[in-house]
Amino acid sequence: MCPVCFSGADAVTRETLNAGIGVLLGVTAVVLALFARFFLKLARRSREAAHLVDFEQGRPEGRPDDQRAA
């Protein structure tokens, strides 16, 4: 059995473990926040670029059918 988990051997060990857990939670929170920021940035760019595509025809606006890229 783990003496730290079941009896709380000493205060220094507990404080060190709590600090380690806090650091790991902080790193996880920062990484998740960066992922969220990245996806929000992609969504914003997609919304800004939506006017460049003619969704009904499936081609960029202003390009005639005969000039489509193959």
N, C-alpha and C positions, 0 to 999 in steps of 0.2 A: 504494500500500500504506500501511497505517496504521503510523506509526513507533512508536506506543505498543504496539501488539499484537505487532509483530515484532522490535523492538529494545529496548523498554523505555526510552525516551528518558531519563527522569530519575525519581528516587525520588518527588518531590512529585506528579507526574502520576499515577504508579501508586497512591500512597496516596489521592489524591483520587478516582480511579476506584473503588478498593476501598471507600472510605467511601460513595460513591454507590450502589454495588451493595448494600452492607450495609443502607443506609437503605431502598432499594426492597424488599429481601427482608423487612425488618422490617415495613414497611407491609403487604405481602402477607400475612404471617403474622398480623398483627393483624386484618385484614379476614376472613381465613378462620376465625380463632378466633371472631370475632363471629357469623359465619354459623352455625358449629357450635353456639354457645350459643343462638342464636335457635331453631334446629330442635330442640334438646334441650328448650328451654322449651315449644315447641309440643307435643312428644311428651308431656311431663309433664302439661300442661294437658288434652290429649286423654285421657290415662289417668285423670285425676281426674274428668273430665266423662262418662266412659263409662257410669257408673251412671245417668245421667239419661235415657238413650235405651233403649227396649225394642227390641232389634235383631230379635227374631222378628217383631214386628208392624210395625216401621218407624215407630213413633210414640213420643212421650215417655210415660214411665210415669205412671199415674194419670189419664190422659185417656181417657174412654170414646170408642168409635168414633163416636157421634153428635155429639160436640163437636169433631170434627176440623176444622182450618182448611182452607179450600178452596184 
